[in-house]
Amino acid sequence: MTPQPPVARKVPRVDVLHDDVRQDDYFWLREKDSPDVTAYLESENAYTDAVMKPTEAFQEALYREMLARIKEDDQSVPYPYGGWLYYSRTETGKQYAIHCRKAAPDAPEHVTLDLNALAEGHPFLALGAYAVSDDGRWLAYTLDFTGFRDYTLYVKDLATGALAPERIDNVSSVAWAADSVTVFYVLEDAAKRPFRLHRHRLGAPVAEDPLLYEETDALFRLGVWRSRSRALLFAGSGSFTATEVRWLPAAEPAGDWRLLLAREKEHEYSVDHGVDGGGGLFYIRTNGGGRRNFRLVVTPVADPRPEGWQELIAHRDDVMLEDVDVFAGHYVVHERADGLIRLRITELGSGATHHVEFPEPTYEVSADANAEFATPNYRLRYQSFVTPASVYDYDVAGRRLLLLKRTPVLGDFDPARYGSERIHATAPDGTRVPISLVYRVGTARDGSSPMFLTGYGAYGIPYPVTFSSSRLSLLDRGVAVGIAHVRGGGELGKRWHDDGRMLNKRNTFIDFIACADALVTAGYTARDRLVIEGGSAGGLLIGAVLNLRPDLCHAALLRVPFVDVINTMLDESLPLTVGEFEEWGNPKIREHYKYMTTYCPYTNLAARPYPIILVRTALNDSQVMYWEPAKWVARLRALNGGHRPLLFKINMAAGHGGSSGRYDALHELSFDYAWTLRVLDRADAPPVSTFPERTT
């Protein structure tokens, strides 16, 4: 018998806003604790499992294939901090990392946290904060057992292995004072916004912890951290467009926090601390005064007023200053030019500056663990579509890279078998949009090759070009993979973000369509061989694209998709909503509402010939609530009569990132890849039976 898709009942709910009447038949799916909602979600899972049952053996084969490339018993590169070497390792058959330290490379190992032991009896576990006191004795860490990012603070005595009595719920960030007995932490409000800074002394009643600062503006989120120099503590409030930072000498935990720079509209800044033989310096990355891509200034800690700032790196329209790491003898700036990261390193003694550039056409560079302030090296992580993640120490004085570890890829992996390139599409307004591509060498460019194209385009976040050994299971079956670096991301600086947010959001979708069209025109793929994918805000991207151009692709995969934009942005009780008024807009403002109605994926669903679709979500997602994709799927089925395969897979015990255990996560990926290869009718996938050819 052919499986039949579930039909969600309709319970009309009518709202009127700005004289616009909206009816939502599936609002009831928000009732998470309702047996009816649970039954509906379970029926969706049962339907998906039934449709995918012919692929079960293929899913298992893919899982084994991907697992065989992974070194299951592996170890990270140790990093020095406070006289210890810290690292994590994994053991074959165990889901989670084991965090450890040694006094020296050949010294006995001390396990600081075994996440496998902590996860026993829990379907989900995530480690948040991990902070060791200056004397090396105490570990402050946070754990989430739900997937809803509900982190609880614990303190462990690393000398005895015993837990201190502290248990503090809803903690988002943690930092130690220099005395090793005082810890600062930030609490979240009911909408999961970090907003209150407290001070705690080990052994003291938590109920008596003084409130040091409360962030009352709902647009701002608060965090606390320690400078690499260990001299200062910082407490920063940030929105999507403005920043305000306070600081405190780490040796004066009971002292008064001091304001560095008051918040002002359209001024974001970040700060690090350096030494100068006197009272120290603030290194400030600032985009005030309309200098959107940031510049770098330095100023004395004793008098940080802007009139005394000394400019180290001027603002440039074509170079984004993404990050600054300050050390005792040098500082490192992450610059992004034409979408690619390069490192700019300045030696403080001589003032000499040089760049570290990388040869591949598309790649990713990020800071690795750089916990020590006085060091001659800079540790970085480099990877690309064809180069596995590689940890290097960069010798600043010698100007050379020393490879410490390249993630092993077991089996017969040979990077020479794969090609990577960066091309551009042209959007209708003339904007050039970068596309990163990887494929098996010899892949045809005559329109006969399948492709998996993804995108994101939000929050000013550049889509990283990273290596995945699991992705080889697509590439080796002839499926090319692409990233459309659309506006709304940060690939080309702040203006790239500005041009894809608020009342410019539609540019994100138009860019993605232009990229897909360009790839088809150039022969990289064809529409009936194209699968498009996006997660979270990238799910919004794919949902909007499907409404604008349902003919664009053969199939679409939406992961934890943000598809009910208007309803979510109207509900200020939800996590993220108010803070993201500066990303999407506030629908209570008529102009914003009218613009949202032109692209909101849920609002714009209609009876169209949509492609084959797989939607994934998680019940305990705190960022995109499960009901958004649930409502979207229910409404799409009702509008289209189920004539195209639409599957909905819900993880009933995870959050925004899916399963927390590494083997569980790999099983989820094998499901997605089996679905992808099936809809593309790859040679070793089961025959396409319930996935008919497109009819438009």
C-alpha positions as CSV (number, residue, x, y, z in Angstrom):
1,M,0.0,0.0,0.0
2,T,1.3,3.5,-0.9
3,P,1.9,5.6,2.3
4,Q,-0.5,8.4,2.6
5,P,0.6,11.8,4.0
6,P,-0.9,13.1,7.3
7,V,-3.6,15.7,7.1
8,A,-3.5,18.3,9.8
9,R,-6.8,19.6,11.0
10,K,-7.7,23.2,10.4
11,V,-8.6,25.5,13.4
12,P,-9.0,28.9,11.9
13,R,-7.4,31.8,13.8
14,V,-8.0,35.3,12.4
15,D,-5.7,38.3,13.1
16,V,-6.0,41.8,11.7
17,L,-2.9,44.0,11.4
18,H,-2.6,47.2,9.4
19,D,-6.1,46.6,8.0
20,D,-4.8,43.2,6.6
21,V,-6.9,40.2,7.6
22,R,-4.8,37.0,8.0
23,Q,-6.2,33.5,8.7
24,D,-3.9,30.9,10.2
25,D,-5.4,27.5,10.2
26,Y,-2.5,25.8,11.9
27,F,-1.8,28.1,14.8
28,W,-2.8,25.2,17.1
29,L,0.4,23.4,16.3
30,R,2.2,25.7,18.7
31,E,0.7,23.8,21.7
32,K,3.8,21.7,22.3
33,D,2.4,19.8,25.3
34,S,-0.9,18.9,23.5
35,P,-1.3,15.2,22.7
36,D,-2.9,16.2,19.4
37,V,0.3,18.0,18.4
38,T,2.5,15.1,19.5
39,A,0.3,12.7,17.6
40,Y,0.5,14.9,14.4
41,L,4.3,15.1,14.6
42,E,4.7,11.4,15.2
43,S,2.4,10.7,12.2
44,E,4.6,12.9,10.0
45,N,7.7,10.9,11.2
46,A,5.8,7.6,10.5
47,Y,4.9,8.8,7.0
48,T,8.5,9.9,6.2
49,D,9.8,6.6,7.5
50,A,7.4,4.6,5.4
51,V,8.3,6.6,2.2
52,M,12.0,6.2,2.9
53,K,11.8,2.6,4.0
54,P,13.1,1.3,0.6
55,T,16.3,3.3,1.3
56,E,17.0,1.9,4.8
57,A,19.8,-0.4,3.5
58,F,21.2,2.4,1.5
59,Q,21.1,4.7,4.5
60,E,23.0,2.2,6.5
61,A,25.5,1.7,3.7
62,L,26.1,5.5,3.5
63,Y,26.5,5.6,7.3
64,R,29.1,2.9,7.2
65,E,30.8,4.6,4.2
66,M,31.0,7.9,6.0
67,L,32.0,6.4,9.3
68,A,34.9,4.5,7.6
69,R,36.5,7.8,6.7
70,I,36.6,9.1,10.3
71,K,39.3,8.3,12.8
72,E,37.0,7.5,15.7
73,D,39.8,7.5,18.4
74,D,41.3,10.9,17.7
75,Q,42.7,13.9,19.7
76,S,42.8,17.6,19.2
77,V,46.1,19.6,19.3
78,P,46.9,20.5,22.9
79,Y,47.1,24.2,23.7
80,P,48.9,25.8,26.7
81,Y,47.1,27.7,29.4
82,G,48.3,28.4,32.9
83,G,51.0,25.8,33.0
84,W,48.8,23.0,31.5
85,L,48.2,21.5,28.1
86,Y,44.5,21.3,27.3
87,Y,42.9,19.0,24.7
88,S,40.0,16.8,23.9
89,R,39.8,13.3,22.5
90,T,37.3,10.8,21.3
91,E,37.1,7.1,21.7
92,T,35.7,4.5,19.3
93,G,32.0,3.9,20.0
94,K,31.5,6.9,22.2
95,Q,29.3,9.7,21.2
96,Y,31.0,12.6,22.9
97,A,34.4,14.2,23.5
98,I,36.5,13.6,26.6
99,H,38.2,16.9,27.8
100,C,41.6,16.5,29.3
101,R,44.8,18.2,30.4
102,K,48.4,17.4,31.1
103,A,51.2,19.2,32.9
104,A,53.6,18.3,30.1
105,P,53.4,16.3,26.8
106,D,54.7,13.2,28.5
107,A,52.9,13.7,31.8
108,P,49.9,11.7,33.1
109,E,46.5,12.6,31.7
110,H,43.9,14.3,33.9
111,V,40.3,14.1,32.6
112,T,38.5,17.3,33.3
113,L,35.1,16.4,31.8
114,D,34.0,13.1,30.2
115,L,30.9,14.2,28.3
116,N,30.0,10.5,27.7
117,A,29.6,9.9,31.4
118,L,27.6,13.1,31.9
119,A,25.3,12.2,29.0
120,E,24.3,8.8,30.5
121,G,20.5,8.7,30.7
122,H,20.0,11.8,28.5
123,P,19.1,11.8,24.8
124,F,20.9,15.1,24.3
125,L,23.9,16.9,25.8
126,A,25.7,20.1,24.8
127,L,28.7,21.7,26.5
128,G,28.6,25.5,26.7
129,A,31.1,27.4,28.8
130,Y,34.4,25.8,29.8
131,A,36.5,28.1,31.9
132,V,39.4,27.2,34.2
133,S,40.4,29.4,37.1
134,D,43.8,31.2,37.1
135,D,45.3,28.7,39.7
136,G,44.2,25.8,37.6
137,R,42.1,24.3,40.3
138,W,38.5,25.1,39.4
139,L,36.5,24.4,36.2
140,A,33.3,26.4,35.6
141,Y,31.2,24.8,32.9
142,T,27.7,24.8,31.6
143,L,25.6,21.9,30.2
144,D,22.3,21.7,28.3
145,F,20.4,18.4,28.5
146,T,17.4,19.5,26.4
147,G,18.5,21.0,23.1
148,F,16.6,24.2,24.1
149,R,19.9,25.8,25.1
150,D,19.0,25.7,28.8
151,Y,22.5,25.8,30.2
152,T,23.2,25.1,33.9
153,L,26.4,26.3,35.5
154,Y,28.5,23.8,37.5
155,V,31.9,24.2,39.2
156,K,34.3,21.2,39.5
157,D,37.4,20.9,41.7
158,L,40.0,19.6,39.3
159,A,42.3,18.6,42.2
160,T,39.8,16.2,43.7
161,G,37.2,15.6,40.9
162,A,34.4,16.7,43.3
163,L,31.6,19.1,42.3
164,A,31.2,22.3,44.2
165,P,27.6,22.9,45.5
166,E,26.9,25.6,42.9
167,R,24.0,24.9,40.4
168,I,22.9,28.0,38.6
169,D,20.3,27.7,35.8
170,N,19.9,29.8,32.6
171,V,23.6,30.8,32.4
172,S,24.8,32.1,29.0
173,S,28.5,33.1,29.7
174,V,31.0,32.8,32.5
175,A,34.4,34.4,33.4
176,W,36.8,34.0,36.4
177,A,38.4,36.9,38.3
178,A,42.1,36.7,39.0
179,D,41.6,35.4,42.6
180,S,40.3,32.0,41.4
181,V,37.4,32.1,43.8
182,T,35.2,34.7,42.1
183,V,33.2,33.9,39.0
184,F,31.1,36.3,37.0
185,Y,28.1,34.9,35.1
186,V,25.2,36.2,32.9
187,L,21.6,35.0,33.3
188,E,18.9,34.8,30.6
189,D,15.4,36.1,30.8
190,A,12.2,34.2,29.9
191,A,12.9,34.9,26.2
192,K,16.4,33.5,26.5
193,R,18.0,36.9,26.2
194,P,21.2,37.2,28.3
195,F,20.5,40.3,30.4
196,R,21.8,40.2,34.0
197,L,25.4,40.1,35.2
198,H,26.1,38.6,38.6
199,R,29.1,37.9,40.8
200,H,29.5,34.7,42.8
201,R,32.1,33.7,45.3
202,L,32.7,29.9,45.6
203,G,30.8,28.5,48.6
204,A,28.6,31.5,49.1
205,P,24.8,31.2,48.7
206,V,23.8,31.8,45.1
207,A,20.7,33.6,46.2
208,E,22.9,36.3,47.6
209,D,25.0,36.9,44.4
210,P,24.9,40.6,43.8
211,L,23.4,41.9,40.5
212,L,26.0,44.1,39.0
213,Y,24.3,45.2,35.8
214,E,21.0,44.6,34.0
215,E,20.5,45.2,30.3
216,T,17.1,46.7,30.0
217,D,16.9,47.3,26.3
218,A,15.4,44.1,24.7
219,L,17.4,44.7,21.5
220,F,20.6,44.0,23.4
221,R,22.2,40.8,24.6
222,L,24.8,40.8,27.4
223,G,27.9,38.7,27.7
224,V,31.0,38.5,30.0
225,W,34.5,37.4,29.2
226,R,38.2,37.7,30.2
227,S,40.9,39.3,28.2
228,R,43.7,37.1,26.8
229,S,46.1,39.3,28.9
230,R,44.1,38.1,32.0
231,A,44.3,41.7,33.3
232,L,40.7,42.7,32.5
233,L,37.2,41.5,32.5
234,F,34.7,42.7,29.9
235,A,30.9,42.9,30.0
236,G,29.5,43.7,26.6
237,S,25.9,44.6,25.5
238,G,25.3,44.2,21.8
239,S,22.5,44.5,19.3
240,F,22.7,43.9,15.6
241,T,23.7,47.6,15.1
242,A,25.3,48.9,18.3
243,T,27.6,47.9,21.2
244,E,28.4,49.0,24.7
245,V,31.3,47.5,26.8
246,R,32.2,47.8,30.4
247,W,35.4,46.7,32.0
248,L,36.9,45.7,35.4
249,P,40.4,44.9,36.5
250,A,40.5,41.1,37.0
251,A,42.4,41.6,40.3
252,E,39.6,43.7,41.7
253,P,36.5,41.5,41.5
254,A,34.5,43.6,44.0
255,G,35.3,46.8,42.2
256,D,33.1,49.0,40.1
257,W,32.6,48.2,36.4
258,R,33.6,51.1,34.2
259,L,32.0,52.2,30.9
260,L,34.3,52.1,28.0
261,L,32.1,53.7,25.3
262,A,28.4,54.4,25.6
263,R,26.2,52.9,23.0
264,E,25.2,55.0,20.0
265,K,23.1,54.3,17.0
266,E,24.8,52.4,14.2
267,H,28.1,52.0,16.1
268,E,29.4,48.5,16.7
269,Y,32.7,48.0,18.3
270,S,34.8,45.2,19.9
271,V,37.7,45.6,22.3
272,D,40.9,43.7,23.3
273,H,43.6,44.5,25.8
274,G,47.3,45.0,25.2
275,V,50.3,46.1,27.2
276,D,52.5,49.1,26.7
277,G,54.7,49.2,29.8
278,G,52.2,51.5,31.5
279,G,48.5,51.1,32.3
280,G,47.7,49.1,29.2
281,L,46.0,49.8,25.9
282,F,42.5,49.1,24.5
283,Y,42.6,47.9,20.9
284,I,39.2,48.9,19.5
285,R,37.7,47.6,16.2
286,T,35.0,50.3,15.5
287,N,32.6,51.1,12.7
288,G,31.4,54.4,14.1
289,G,31.0,57.5,11.9
290,G,29.6,55.5,8.9
291,R,32.8,53.5,8.5
292,R,30.8,50.3,8.0
293,N,33.7,47.9,7.4
294,F,35.5,48.9,10.6
295,R,38.9,50.4,11.4
296,L,41.3,49.6,14.2
297,V,42.3,52.2,16.8
298,V,44.3,52.0,20.0
299,T,43.9,54.1,23.1
300,P,45.2,54.2,26.7
301,V,43.1,52.2,29.3
302,A,43.4,55.2,31.6
303,D,41.6,57.5,29.1
304,P,39.7,55.7,26.3
305,R,37.8,58.8,25.0
306,P,37.6,58.9,21.2
307,E,39.4,62.2,20.9
308,G,42.6,60.4,22.1
309,W,42.3,57.4,19.7
310,Q,45.3,56.6,17.5
311,E,44.3,54.9,14.2
312,L,46.3,51.7,13.4
313,I,44.3,50.5,10.4
314,A,42.1,52.9,8.4
315,H,38.6,52.0,7.1
316,R,38.5,50.6,3.6
317,D,35.3,50.2,1.5
318,D,36.6,47.0,-0.1
319,V,38.1,45.3,3.0
320,M,36.2,44.1,6.0
321,L,38.1,44.1,9.3
322,E,36.4,41.0,10.9
323,D,38.4,40.3,14.0
324,V,41.5,41.4,16.1
325,D,43.6,39.2,18.4
326,V,46.1,41.0,20.6
327,F,49.1,39.4,22.2
328,A,52.1,40.6,24.2
329,G,54.4,41.0,21.1
330,H,52.0,41.2,18.1
331,Y,48.4,41.5,17.0
332,V,46.6,39.6,14.3
333,V,43.8,41.1,12.2
334,H,41.4,39.0,10.2
335,E,40.6,40.9,7.0
336,R,38.1,39.8,4.3
337,A,38.8,41.1,0.8
338,D,36.7,40.0,-2.2
339,G,35.1,37.4,0.0
340,L,38.3,35.7,1.2
341,I,40.1,35.9,4.5
342,R,43.7,36.9,4.9
343,L,45.7,37.5,8.1
344,R,47.4,40.9,8.7
345,I,50.1,40.6,11.4
346,T,51.9,43.5,13.1
347,E,54.9,43.0,15.4
348,L,54.7,45.5,18.2
349,G,58.4,45.8,18.8
350,S,59.3,46.9,15.2
351,G,55.8,48.0,13.9
352,A,56.4,45.8,10.9
353,T,53.3,44.5,9.2
354,H,52.9,41.6,6.8
355,H,50.1,39.5,5.4
356,V,49.5,35.7,5.4
357,E,47.6,34.7,2.3
358,F,46.4,31.3,1.1
359,P,46.6,29.8,-2.3
360,E,43.3,28.0,-2.9
361,P,40.5,29.7,-4.9
362,T,38.1,29.3,-2.0
363,Y,38.8,28.4,1.6
364,E,38.2,29.1,5.3
365,V,40.7,30.5,7.9
366,S,39.8,30.9,11.6
367,A,41.6,31.4,14.9
368,D,42.2,28.2,16.8
369,A,43.0,28.1,20.6
370,N,45.2,31.0,21.4
371,A,44.8,31.1,25.2
372,E,48.3,32.5,26.2
373,F,49.1,36.2,25.9
374,A,52.9,35.8,25.7
375,T,53.6,33.6,22.7
376,P,55.7,33.9,19.6
377,N,53.1,32.0,17.5
378,Y,49.5,32.4,16.3
379,R,47.5,29.2,16.1
380,L,45.0,29.0,13.2
381,R,42.8,26.5,11.5
382,Y,42.7,26.3,7.7
383,Q,40.5,24.2,5.5
384,S,38.8,24.2,2.1
385,F,36.5,22.1,0.0
386,V,39.5,19.8,-0.8
387,T,41.8,20.3,2.2
388,P,40.8,18.7,5.5
389,A,40.8,21.0,8.6
390,S,44.4,21.7,9.4
391,V,45.8,23.3,12.6
392,Y,48.9,25.4,12.1
393,D,51.2,27.5,14.4
394,Y,52.3,30.6,12.5
395,D,55.8,31.7,13.6
396,V,55.4,35.5,13.6
397,A,59.1,36.3,13.6
398,G,60.0,33.6,11.1
399,R,57.0,34.2,9.0
400,R,56.3,30.5,8.4
401,L,53.4,28.1,9.0
402,L,54.1,24.9,10.9
403,L,51.4,22.2,10.4
404,L,50.5,20.6,13.7
405,K,47.6,18.4,12.6
406,R,45.5,17.7,9.6
407,T,42.2,15.9,10.3
408,P,42.7,12.3,9.0
409,V,40.5,11.0,6.3
410,L,40.7,7.3,6.3
411,G,40.5,5.1,3.2
412,D,41.7,6.2,-0.3
413,F,41.0,9.9,-0.1
414,D,43.1,11.9,-2.6
415,P,42.5,15.6,-2.8
416,A,43.8,15.6,-6.4
417,R,40.6,13.8,-7.4
418,Y,38.5,16.9,-6.6
419,G,38.4,20.4,-8.1
420,S,37.4,23.6,-6.4
421,E,36.7,27.0,-7.9
422,R,35.0,30.3,-7.3
423,I,32.8,31.9,-9.9
424,H,30.3,34.7,-10.0
425,A,26.7,35.1,-11.0
426,T,25.2,38.4,-11.9
427,A,22.0,39.5,-10.1
428,P,19.3,41.5,-12.0
429,D,20.6,44.7,-10.5
430,G,24.1,44.0,-11.8
431,T,25.6,42.8,-8.5
432,R,28.2,40.1,-8.8
433,V,27.5,37.2,-6.4
434,P,30.2,34.8,-5.5
435,I,29.7,31.0,-5.8
436,S,32.1,28.4,-4.3
437,L,32.1,25.1,-6.0
438,V,33.6,21.6,-5.5
439,Y,33.3,18.5,-7.7
440,R,34.9,15.4,-8.7
441,V,37.6,16.0,-11.4
442,G,36.2,15.1,-14.8
443,T,32.6,16.1,-13.9
444,A,30.9,17.1,-17.1
445,R,29.8,20.7,-17.8
446,D,27.2,19.9,-20.3
447,G,24.1,20.1,-18.1
448,S,24.2,16.4,-17.3
449,S,25.7,16.6,-13.8
450,P,23.6,16.9,-10.6
451,M,24.4,19.6,-8.0
452,F,23.6,20.3,-4.4
453,L,23.4,24.1,-3.9
454,T,23.2,25.7,-0.5
455,G,23.0,29.3,0.9
456,Y,22.3,31.3,4.0
457,G,22.5,35.1,3.6
458,A,21.7,36.5,7.0
459,Y,23.1,38.3,10.1
460,G,26.2,39.4,8.2
461,I,27.6,35.8,8.6
462,P,29.9,34.6,5.8
463,Y,29.0,31.1,4.7
464,P,32.2,29.1,5.6
465,V,33.9,27.0,2.9
466,T,34.8,24.0,5.0
467,F,35.9,20.4,4.4
468,S,33.6,17.5,5.0
469,S,34.7,13.9,4.6
470,S,31.0,12.9,4.6
471,R,30.5,15.2,1.5
472,L,32.7,12.8,-0.4
473,S,29.7,10.5,-0.6
474,L,28.0,13.0,-2.8
475,L,31.1,14.0,-4.8
476,D,32.1,10.5,-5.5
477,R,28.7,9.8,-7.0
478,G,29.0,12.7,-9.4
479,V,27.1,15.3,-7.4
480,A,28.8,18.7,-7.3
481,V,28.3,21.0,-4.3
482,G,28.0,24.7,-4.4
483,I,27.6,27.6,-1.9
484,A,25.8,30.7,-3.1
485,H,27.3,33.6,-1.1
486,V,24.2,35.8,-1.3
487,R,23.6,39.2,0.1
488,G,22.6,39.3,3.7
489,G,25.8,37.4,4.6
490,G,29.1,39.0,5.4
491,E,31.3,37.7,2.5
492,L,31.8,41.2,1.1
493,G,31.6,43.3,4.3
494,K,28.9,45.2,6.2
495,R,27.3,46.6,3.1
496,W,26.8,43.1,1.7
497,H,24.9,42.4,4.9
498,D,23.0,45.7,4.7
499,D,21.9,45.0,1.2
500,G,20.3,41.8,2.3
501,R,18.5,42.7,5.5
502,M,15.4,44.7,6.6
503,L,13.8,46.4,3.5
504,N,16.5,44.9,1.3
505,K,15.9,41.3,2.3
506,R,14.5,40.2,-1.1
507,N,18.0,40.7,-2.6
508,T,19.0,37.5,-0.7
509,F,16.4,35.5,-2.7
510,I,17.1,37.1,-6.0
511,D,20.8,36.5,-5.6
512,F,20.2,32.8,-5.0
513,I,18.0,32.4,-8.0
514,A,20.6,34.2,-10.1
515,C,23.3,31.8,-8.9
516,A,21.2,28.7,-9.7
517,D,20.3,30.2,-13.1
518,A,24.0,31.0,-13.8
519,L,25.1,27.4,-12.9
520,V,22.5,26.0,-15.3
521,T,23.4,28.4,-18.1
522,A,27.1,27.5,-17.7
523,G,26.4,23.8,-17.9
524,Y,27.4,22.9,-14.3
525,T,23.9,21.3,-13.8
526,A,20.3,21.4,-15.0
527,R,17.1,22.2,-13.2
528,D,16.0,18.6,-13.1
529,R,19.3,17.7,-11.5
530,L,19.5,20.5,-9.0
531,V,18.8,20.1,-5.2
532,I,18.8,23.3,-3.2
533,E,19.3,23.4,0.6
534,G,19.3,25.8,3.5
535,G,19.0,25.8,7.3
536,S,17.6,28.2,9.8
537,A,17.7,31.6,8.1
538,G,18.9,29.6,5.1
539,G,15.6,27.7,5.3
540,L,13.9,31.1,5.0
541,L,16.0,31.6,1.9
542,I,14.9,28.3,0.3
543,G,11.3,28.8,1.3
544,A,11.1,32.2,-0.3
545,V,12.9,31.0,-3.4
546,L,10.4,28.1,-3.8
547,N,7.5,30.6,-3.8
548,L,9.3,32.9,-6.3
549,R,10.6,30.2,-8.6
550,P,9.2,26.7,-7.9
551,D,10.7,25.6,-11.2
552,L,14.2,26.4,-10.2
553,C,15.2,23.0,-9.0
554,H,14.2,19.3,-8.8
555,A,14.2,19.1,-5.0
556,A,14.7,21.2,-1.9
557,L,16.0,20.4,1.6
558,L,15.0,22.8,4.4
559,R,16.6,22.3,7.8
560,V,15.0,23.9,10.9
561,P,13.7,26.6,8.5
562,F,12.6,30.1,9.6
563,V,9.5,30.1,7.4
564,D,6.8,31.8,9.5
565,V,8.4,35.2,9.6
566,I,5.4,37.5,10.3
567,N,3.9,35.4,13.1
568,T,7.3,34.8,14.8
569,M,8.3,38.5,14.5
570,L,4.9,39.5,16.1
571,D,5.5,37.3,19.1
572,E,7.9,39.2,21.4
573,S,7.8,36.4,24.0
574,L,9.8,34.1,21.7
575,P,13.6,33.9,21.9
576,L,15.4,36.1,19.4
577,T,12.3,38.0,18.2
578,V,12.9,41.5,19.6
579,G,16.6,41.4,19.0
580,E,16.1,40.6,15.4
581,F,13.9,43.6,14.7
582,E,17.2,45.0,13.3
583,E,17.6,42.1,10.9
584,W,14.1,41.4,9.6
585,G,12.1,44.4,10.7
586,N,9.2,44.8,13.1
587,P,5.9,43.9,11.6
588,K,4.1,46.2,14.0
589,I,5.5,48.9,11.8
590,R,3.3,49.1,8.7
591,E,6.2,49.6,6.2
592,H,8.0,46.6,7.6
593,Y,4.9,44.4,7.7
594,K,4.0,45.2,4.0
595,Y,7.5,44.3,3.0
596,M,7.5,41.0,4.9
597,T,4.3,40.0,3.2
598,T,6.1,40.0,-0.1
599,Y,8.5,37.2,0.9
600,C,7.3,35.4,4.1
601,P,7.4,31.7,3.0
602,Y,4.4,30.7,5.1
603,T,2.3,33.7,4.0
604,N,3.1,33.2,0.3
605,L,2.4,29.5,-0.1
606,A,0.0,28.8,-2.9
607,A,-1.2,26.1,-5.3
608,R,2.0,25.8,-7.3
609,P,4.0,22.9,-8.8
610,Y,6.6,22.8,-6.0
611,P,9.5,20.4,-6.3
612,I,10.2,17.4,-4.1
613,I,10.8,18.6,-0.6
614,L,12.3,17.3,2.7
615,V,11.9,19.4,5.8
616,R,13.8,18.7,9.0
617,T,13.2,20.2,12.5
618,A,13.7,19.4,16.2
619,L,11.1,19.6,18.9
620,N,13.3,21.4,21.4
621,D,14.7,24.0,19.0
622,S,14.9,27.4,20.8
623,Q,15.9,29.4,17.8
624,V,13.3,28.3,15.2
625,M,10.4,26.8,16.9
626,Y,9.3,23.4,15.6
627,W,5.9,24.7,14.8
628,E,7.1,27.0,12.0
629,P,8.1,24.1,9.6
630,A,5.1,22.0,11.0
631,K,2.7,24.8,9.9
632,W,4.5,25.3,6.6
633,V,4.3,21.6,5.7
634,A,0.6,21.3,6.8
635,R,-0.4,24.4,4.7
636,L,1.6,23.3,1.7
637,R,0.0,19.9,1.7
638,A,-3.5,21.4,2.0
639,L,-2.8,23.8,-0.9
640,N,-1.3,21.2,-3.2
641,G,-3.2,18.0,-2.5
642,G,0.0,16.1,-1.8
643,H,0.7,15.5,-5.5
644,R,4.4,16.1,-5.0
645,P,6.4,14.2,-2.4
646,L,6.8,16.3,0.7
647,L,8.5,14.7,3.7
648,F,8.7,16.1,7.2
649,K,11.3,14.6,9.7
650,I,11.2,15.7,13.4
651,N,13.9,14.9,15.9
652,M,11.8,14.6,19.1
653,A,14.8,14.9,21.4
654,A,17.1,17.6,20.0
655,G,17.5,21.3,19.3
656,H,18.6,23.6,16.5
657,G,21.7,21.7,15.6
658,G,20.1,18.3,15.6
659,S,21.4,15.3,17.4
660,S,24.3,16.0,19.8
661,G,26.0,12.7,19.7
662,R,28.5,12.3,16.8
663,Y,27.2,8.9,15.7
664,D,23.5,10.0,15.9
665,A,24.4,13.1,13.9
666,L,26.0,10.9,11.2
667,H,22.9,8.8,11.0
668,E,20.8,11.9,10.4
669,L,23.2,13.0,7.6
670,S,23.0,9.5,6.0
671,F,19.2,9.9,5.9
672,D,19.6,13.3,4.2
673,Y,22.1,12.0,1.7
674,A,20.0,8.9,0.9
675,W,17.1,11.2,0.2
676,T,19.3,13.5,-1.9
677,L,20.8,10.7,-4.0
678,R,17.4,9.0,-4.3
679,V,15.7,12.1,-5.8
680,L,18.7,12.6,-8.1
681,D,18.4,8.9,-9.1
682,R,22.1,8.2,-8.6
683,A,23.3,4.8,-9.8
684,D,23.6,3.0,-6.4
685,A,20.5,4.5,-4.9
686,P,17.2,2.5,-4.9
687,P,15.0,3.1,-7.9
688,V,12.9,6.2,-7.8
689,S,9.4,4.9,-7.3
690,T,7.4,7.4,-5.1
691,F,9.3,10.3,-6.4
692,P,7.8,11.0,-9.9
693,E,9.4,13.2,-12.5
694,R,8.4,16.9,-12.4
695,T,5.3,17.9,-14.3
696,T,4.7,21.6,-14.6
